[in-house]
């Protein structure tokens, strides 16, 4: 078969007939869609299609299905495990123009949105209605992408992950059919839970085109605090005690001394020291917030906390959480010419100290620099392993360290990925974590819903 008669060329020509210049083979645009924020080798798609409606998504996918051409959904490109890399080329389906907020119900505290809406956009829209969407991964990602990767973030300890905050979905299947899952009710006991099946499937089972979200009331009072420690163990064990005593903190984030040094330099946190640190936030009534903060303060004082610095005004709080959200970029900026390999281990709360302190030992033995940050209130922590791009051995050493940290996490009853998803970066760990039989069931679901294997091929499963 010559290049002129490839199936993908027929698909591109057909797409241009009804989408015009919203289908492009421009090299610069293809390069933008060839990777996410990870170390995966970029792969250029054959073309990029910018869809604007569910009907267009359905037509695009049906056409790709007919010609057996891969189709890879793309939101903001912020994923960290190679989810959006079109490893078998084909069509990258960019959903960023599907960014309408279709409906908001104050009474039912829910909304209907398109997948290209970002959490910033949604919360700006909701603010005057006294509502907010709490799932906060930190990056400027789309909510469709958050559904695809089963995203989490800093607020998960109180409000749950994206899984707990999605009521229903509209999904385009591999052959172009459109289905609706879930609904507007807060509970239902009928049929298979297709909503939860699609969430976290990383675009391998269907493409999300509408999302019904659960919303929350903006709390009456919000307060934040920072506490630093001389040693990491006291910092970690403070978190364990806070969670085991049931203090309803909204956020509790840990940064080790290496990450704090990077954040101080990058975000100008000149009032803090490069020490193990907890960032905390409390939501509720004025009296409730005060009670929560006092309970936490008593715990951290007993664990060697070096004072409790309040950030009650919104400007100080915003600076604090902006610094936390920019931790990845701060880590990358801390050394010249590096890229980051991120770990995403999550363990039971009782094993957090073993996992984090063990990871620190692994990092020290590796000789690499790997700042650490984590949503430790739900047992999830990350290291950003810094890879010197001029060192030909650095990437292999980084992946070896990643495997060691993951192996420790699995041995403690944890998971290889608490929130970043599998993509290509974590695929090798699935059999070890779930077992061959469970993996076979996953493959059978994939084969049933996508028999031609066109939806984001090469992700989740190694082959």
Order of alpha helices (4+ residues) and beta strands (2+ residues): alpha-beta-alpha-beta-alpha-beta-beta-beta-beta-alpha-beta-alpha-alpha-beta-beta-alpha-beta-beta-beta-alpha-beta-alpha-beta-alpha-beta-alpha-alpha-beta-alpha-beta-beta-alpha-alpha-alpha
